[in-house]
């Protein structure tokens, strides 16, 4: 995992340990923001909305780790929290996890390798959950926009060409704002109709090079066929189907969303959202 783009907020009242752990995480390649208590940690989360992980001690003055977890879990649900404490009690660890922490590691830290595994595991979880949320938001926005704009077009008797142009522009804006790699394909022939910038970065295949080619021609091997939406007139997206795929020697989990766009139900569109398979 390329750790250079990920940010960790580290909260511990022990200055020597805090600086030592920050140095270790920096050596791993992470960007580290430090805080000496839970209250300052909440401030740092507010100042750094791109945070990917929080590492927090349990016993601290002003605001301890338990209070921090309780305050942070609702405001920042996508950011995993790893508890790191010298308390050493299973009861304390379970209490922190019940409050919303995702993982627990004792200090002093006996193994840098164990620390690295815990950090990578929870950042990967953050990436997957964040991608899932963005994908759900995209599908909801696409469904609402499609329904609303079509109703407005009928009410205003707007020409099909003008409405289609508006829909395409809106779709392009939403599609390219997705931070995870994504394709729009035609179901059946798996012909690529569009690819966002994140996919071009992942595959090395520019959007204009991918369009008009099949998934297999640009190096994507899917484990199964793409499903068809059950009804071309459905206002809501069809259920998301999860497939596995390989691209460039890497394995990916692919979330497939089908949208029927023709009266002939053997044709339709599907969006494919790629995320790294969990290690």
Buried (B, 14 or more C-beta within 10 A) or exposed (E): BEBEEBBBBBBBBBEEBBBBBBEBBEEBEBBBBBBBBBBBBBEBBEEBEEBBBBBBBBBBEEBBBBBBBBBBBEEBEBBBBBBBBEBEEEEBBEBBBEBBBBBBBBBEBEEEEEBBEBBBBBBBBBBBBBBBEBBBEBBEBBBEBBEEBEEEBEEEEBEEEEBEEBBEEBBEEBBBBBEBBBBBBBBEEBBBBBBBBBBBEBBEBEBEBBBEBBBEEBBBEBEEEBBBBEEBEBEEBBEBBEBEBBBEEEBBBBBBBBBBBEEEEEBBBBBBBBBBBEE
